[in-house]
């Protein structure tokens, strides 16, 4: 499925990298995905969701 969180659906964003002469180069900022076992299945989960799940316990 790519670089998306299986729980919240959050994905990567586009950002601009600026050089010294102020030339803009687009770059992709990926989210921090970890593989976790949730409800007996392996899923790609972002760290934001992992922190939220730990708080709910």
N, C-alpha and C positions, 0 to 999 in steps of 0.2 A: 504494500500500500504506500510505501514511501516514507518520507520524513514527517509524519503526523502522529499526534498522540491518539491512541485508541480510545481513551476515555473522554477527553474534552474536545478533541478535534483540532487542537491548536497546531499550527504549522509554521513554516519559516516565513521571514519577512525580508523585504528588500531594503537595503541601506546604501548610502552613498559614501564612497571613500574619496576624500579630496586630497589632491597632491599639493605641493608647495605653490604651483602656479594656478591653483584653484580649478583644475580640470576634474570633472566628476566622473567616477567609474562606479557603476552599479555592482554591488556585491550582495550575496545572499547570506543572511544571518540565520543559521539553523538553531532550533531549540535543542535543549539537552535531553535526549531520549535515552532511557534505560530499559532493558528487558526485565520485566517482573512477572511473577506468577500471580495472577489475580483470578480468584474463583476457580482454581485448578487449570487455567489456561495461560500460556505465555503470551504477553502483550507488550507492545512498545508504549511506555508511559513516560510522560515528561516529569521532570523533578518537581515541578509545581504541584502536580497531582499526587506525587509520592509524599510530599510534605503535608498536603491536605488529608490524605488517607491516614497518615500517622497521627494527625491531630484528632481525627474522629474516633480513634481507638480508645 
